[in-house]
Amino acid sequence: MKKGIILVKMVLTYPSCPLPEVIISRVKKVIIELEGVDFVTVQIERNRRWSPEMMTDEGKRMLNYIE
């Protein structure tokens, strides 16, 4: 990563999600506001399938995820 340039790679929870453009736009909007960030690219990794195991422990707590 070059200074001030952020690359976000995301996996959608549902492969046929109808809102990837909305998600990308919102992620960019939040990240570009962070101090020191000059440019943001968000890529959707369509060849990967999402699973709950991909969540961090903090993410699971935030969503009250119970295994």
N, C-alpha and C positions, 0 to 999 in steps of 0.2 A: 504494500500500500504506500502510495506517495502521500506526503503530508497534505492534509486537507481533502483528500479524495477517498471516498468510502464506497466499497462494493458490498452489497447485501445480496446473499443468495437465499432464496426462500423456497420452501416446499408447501404447496397448498394442501389443506386437509382433505379436500375433495377434488379429484382429477378434473371433473367437469365444472368446476366452480365458475359461475357466470360473472364474477366480479374481480378478476385479476388486475384490471386497469385501475379500479378504485383502490384496491389494496396497495398497489405500487405507488400511486399518487399520494396516499396518506402516509405511507412509510417515508417517502422522500420528503414530504412536508415537515415531518417531525425531526428527521435527522439533519436536514439542512439548517435548522435553527440552532443546532448545537454549536458551541464555541469551537472555532478552529476548522469547521467543515466548510469546504468551498464547493464541492461537487459530490453528488450521490448518484450511483447507478444501482438499480434493483433488478435482479434477474430471477425469474421463476424457473426452478429446476423441474421441468415437466417429466423427466425420465426417472425421477425418484418418487416413491410412495411414502406419504407421511404415516407415522405411527406414534402412539402415545409415548413410546420409549424415547422419542426424539426430544421430548420436553425436558427442560432442566428441572431440578427439584423446586427451585423458586417458582417456575411457571406452573408446576403441578399444585403448589400451595395456593397460588393466586387464583387458580381455577377450581380449587377444592377437589382436585382429581384424586380419586381413590382407586387403587389397583385391586 
